Amino acid sequence: MSKPSDSYSHPTRPAEESLLWKRFKEGDQEAFSQLYKLFNNALFKYGMTLVRDRERVKDGLQELFVELWNRRANLSDVQSVRFYLLISLRRLLFKKQASAPNLFGLDNLDDETGSFAAERSPESDYIQRQTDMLRNDQVWREIENLPRRQKEAIYLRYYQGLSYEEVTAIMAVEYQVVRNLIYKAIKNLRTKLAGHIELFILLGLLNLMGF
């Protein structure tokens, strides 16, 4: 899985994405093509946090967009096209798990559902400034080695810029579980990056978030 290049700041605004979505639902092939180009990379990288096989992710993406086109007349308006596509891809890939049970490296939930230190609301402006730092090459190599669910939570929160509530909805877990996953992911990264400048970046983010 290569280092993501899609940052927190997206090249299009939600209003523009919604307009493309409306045109696509009306049968506009150009709008459909633009949606594919706009979200294909982000969806592929997200799929790679779930599935070990690049070809399976590519096949899943192709199936998703074929299904979207075939069902376009029956699709509803959505608040966030990005959110809708991410959760749709996740559902599709997990649906395929039934026929390929070894496809996913699913983690045991037992050690990820407990509570941790009292929560403080993250300061979103600060987190946005730190996102590019989390995309440092060395940091991303360590993110790739995290347990699957921790990697998924980090990717959705920091690389796709989703809120905790949106990450909770996509991963189909409780809010506290998402907080725990991100806490453990950052704690793991802090340990692995000891002695490097990225450690101080992560420490600052960790402290700000109340971990």
NORVEN-V985087 format. One record per residue. N is the residue number from 0. RES is the residue in three letters. BURIAL is I if it has 16 or more other C-alpha atoms within 10 Angstrom, else O. Layout:
N|RES|BURIAL ; N|RES|BURIAL
//
This chain:
0|MET|O ; 1|SER|O ; 2|LYS|O ; 3|PRO|I ; 4|SER|O ; 5|ASP|I ; 6|SER|I ; 7|TYR|I ; 8|SER|O ; 9|HIS|O ; 10|PRO|O ; 11|THR|O ; 12|ARG|O ; 13|PRO|O ; 14|ALA|O ; 15|GLU|O ; 16|GLU|I ; 17|SER|I ; 18|LEU|O ; 19|LEU|I ; 20|TRP|I ; 21|LYS|I ; 22|ARG|O ; 23|PHE|I ; 24|LYS|I ; 25|GLU|O ; 26|GLY|O ; 27|ASP|O ; 28|GLN|O ; 29|GLU|O ; 30|ALA|I ; 31|PHE|I ; 32|SER|O ; 33|GLN|O ; 34|LEU|I ; 35|TYR|O ; 36|LYS|O ; 37|LEU|I ; 38|PHE|O ; 39|ASN|I ; 40|ASN|O ; 41|ALA|I ; 42|LEU|I ; 43|PHE|I ; 44|LYS|I ; 45|TYR|I ; 46|GLY|I ; 47|MET|I ; 48|THR|I ; 49|LEU|I ; 50|VAL|I ; 51|ARG|I ; 52|ASP|O ; 53|ARG|O ; 54|GLU|O ; 55|ARG|I ; 56|VAL|I ; 57|LYS|I ; 58|ASP|O ; 59|GLY|I ; 60|LEU|I ; 61|GLN|O ; 62|GLU|O ; 63|LEU|I ; 64|PHE|I ; 65|VAL|O ; 66|GLU|O ; 67|LEU|I ; 68|TRP|I ; 69|ASN|O ; 70|ARG|O ; 71|ARG|I ; 72|ALA|O ; 73|ASN|O ; 74|LEU|O ; 75|SER|O ; 76|ASP|O ; 77|VAL|O ; 78|GLN|O ; 79|SER|O ; 80|VAL|I ; 81|ARG|I ; 82|PHE|I ; 83|TYR|O ; 84|LEU|I ; 85|LEU|I ; 86|ILE|I ; 87|SER|O ; 88|LEU|I ; 89|ARG|I ; 90|ARG|O ; 91|LEU|O ; 92|LEU|I ; 93|PHE|I ; 94|LYS|O ; 95|LYS|O ; 96|GLN|O ; 97|ALA|O ; 98|SER|O ; 99|ALA|O ; 100|PRO|O ; 101|ASN|O ; 102|LEU|I ; 103|PHE|I ; 104|GLY|O ; 105|LEU|O ; 106|ASP|O ; 107|ASN|O ; 108|LEU|O ; 109|ASP|O ; 110|ASP|O ; 111|GLU|I ; 112|THR|I ; 113|GLY|O ; 114|SER|O ; 115|PHE|O ; 116|ALA|O ; 117|ALA|O ; 118|GLU|O ; 119|ARG|O ; 120|SER|O ; 121|PRO|O ; 122|GLU|O ; 123|SER|O ; 124|ASP|O ; 125|TYR|O ; 126|ILE|I ; 127|GLN|I ; 128|ARG|O ; 129|GLN|I ; 130|THR|I ; 131|ASP|I ; 132|MET|O ; 133|LEU|I ; 134|ARG|I ; 135|ASN|O ; 136|ASP|O ; 137|GLN|O ; 138|VAL|I ; 139|TRP|I ; 140|ARG|O ; 141|GLU|I ; 142|ILE|I ; 143|GLU|I ; 144|ASN|O ; 145|LEU|I ; 146|PRO|I ; 147|ARG|I ; 148|ARG|I ; 149|GLN|I ; 150|LYS|I ; 151|GLU|I ; 152|ALA|I ; 153|ILE|I ; 154|TYR|I ; 155|LEU|I ; 156|ARG|I ; 157|TYR|I ; 158|TYR|I ; 159|GLN|I ; 160|GLY|I ; 161|LEU|I ; 162|SER|O ; 163|TYR|I ; 164|GLU|O ; 165|GLU|I ; 166|VAL|I ; 167|THR|I ; 168|ALA|O ; 169|ILE|I ; 170|MET|I ; 171|ALA|O ; 172|VAL|O ; 173|GLU|O ; 174|TYR|I ; 175|GLN|I ; 176|VAL|I ; 177|VAL|I ; 178|ARG|I ; 179|ASN|I ; 180|LEU|I ; 181|ILE|I ; 182|TYR|I ; 183|LYS|I ; 184|ALA|I ; 185|ILE|I ; 186|LYS|I ; 187|ASN|I ; 188|LEU|I ; 189|ARG|I ; 190|THR|O ; 191|LYS|O ; 192|LEU|I ; 193|ALA|O ; 194|GLY|O ; 195|HIS|O ; 196|ILE|O ; 197|GLU|I ; 198|LEU|I ; 199|PHE|O ; 200|ILE|O ; 201|LEU|I ; 202|LEU|I ; 203|GLY|O ; 204|LEU|I ; 205|LEU|I ; 206|ASN|O ; 207|LEU|O ; 208|MET|I ; 209|GLY|O ; 210|PHE|I
//
